[in-house]
């Protein structure tokens, strides 16, 4: 009685599996191409302290330049929060600002007494 040889069939399946794995990994988008979303026109705007970060590493609190050291930044945010009813910090960072710098500023804002955070978008 004749038997079916499954070795060529397994070879074909393995080749198809390899092709599928290569094409699936090529379709994944790299993290460097991240593009921030834009908001719709009718969303509510949050009132709070606006902290702006530029690509040249300058920091502004409510359109007022602030030195980059921690003590001055905490003091400026604390003063601005004292004049607001909502203790919210709105971070407006350029796309080229390093994430570590953003995390540092948010930590300092929390230290200054911020109870909420928001990210500004276009």
Secondary structure, DSSP 4 states (H G I P E B T S, - for coil): ------HHHHHHHHHHHHHHHHHHHHTSPPGGG--PPPPPTTSPPPPSEEEEE-TTS-EEETTEEE-SSHHHHHHHHHHHHHT-SS-EEEEEE-TTS-HHHHHHHHHHHHHTT--EEEE---
